[in-house]
Amino acid sequence: MTKTELISVVANKAGIPKAAAEKAINAATDAIQLALKKGDKVTLVGFGTFDVAQRAARQGVNPRTRETIKIKASKAPRFRPGKAFKEVVNK
């Protein structure tokens, strides 16, 4: 499902115009991104939790040259589905 398709589904289910659904989806994703950037965790009960995982610096290998390279430490967004979400998917 693409973002455009998601907007259409939300607009139809909520009975609102597509423009309003797009604003709502954009606002929600922006709020989640901002919270994660600040280091907060976002929990949507019944859906799941968004948080940030710390990746340590490590050694890697360039597959083309087989040269050892250093990979910097980084942060990665992570999503863990909630119990209710897992149950819906596994039905």
C-alpha positions in Angstrom: 0.0 0.0 0.0 1.4 3.4 -0.9 0.8 6.7 0.9 -1.8 7.7 -1.6 -3.7 4.5 -1.2 -3.5 4.9 2.6 -4.9 8.5 2.3 -7.8 7.2 0.2 -8.6 4.4 2.7 -8.5 6.8 5.7 -10.6 9.3 3.9 -13.3 6.7 3.1 -13.3 5.1 6.6 -13.4 8.5 8.4 -15.9 10.1 5.9 -13.6 13.1 5.4 -12.1 14.7 2.2 -8.8 13.3 1.0 -7.1 16.6 1.7 -8.0 16.4 5.3 -6.9 12.8 5.5 -3.6 13.7 4.0 -3.1 16.5 6.5 -3.9 14.1 9.4 -1.5 11.4 8.1 1.3 13.9 7.5 0.8 15.5 10.9 0.9 12.0 12.6 4.1 10.9 10.8 5.7 14.3 11.5 4.9 14.1 15.2 6.3 10.5 15.4 9.5 11.6 13.6 9.9 14.6 15.8 9.5 12.6 19.0 12.0 10.0 17.8 14.5 12.7 16.9 14.2 14.1 20.5 14.9 10.6 21.8 11.3 9.9 23.0 9.4 6.7 22.5 5.9 6.7 20.8 3.5 4.1 22.0 0.1 3.5 20.3 -1.7 1.1 22.5 -3.0 -1.9 20.5 -0.9 -0.9 17.5 2.8 -0.8 18.6 5.8 1.2 19.7 8.2 3.4 17.7 11.6 4.0 19.2 15.2 4.5 18.3 17.8 1.7 18.3 21.5 2.6 18.9 23.9 0.9 16.5 27.5 0.7 17.7 30.5 1.4 15.5 31.8 -1.7 13.9 34.1 -3.1 11.2 32.8 -4.0 7.8 34.0 -5.3 4.5 33.6 -3.6 1.1 32.3 -6.6 -1.0 33.8 -5.2 -4.2 37.4 -4.6 -2.9 37.4 -6.9 0.2 38.9 -3.9 2.0 38.1 -3.5 5.7 36.1 -0.3 6.5 34.9 1.4 9.6 31.2 1.8 9.9 30.2 4.7 12.2 27.8 4.4 15.1 24.3 5.4 14.1 20.7 5.5 15.2 17.9 3.6 13.5 14.2 4.0 13.9 12.5 0.8 15.0 8.9 -0.4 15.2 7.6 -3.2 17.5 4.1 -4.3 16.8 1.7 -4.6 19.8 -0.1 -7.8 20.8 -3.5 -6.7 19.2 -1.7 -5.8 15.9 0.1 -9.2 15.8 -3.2 -11.0 16.5 -5.0 -9.2 13.6 -2.1 -10.1 11.2 -2.0 -13.7 12.3 -5.8 -14.4 11.9 
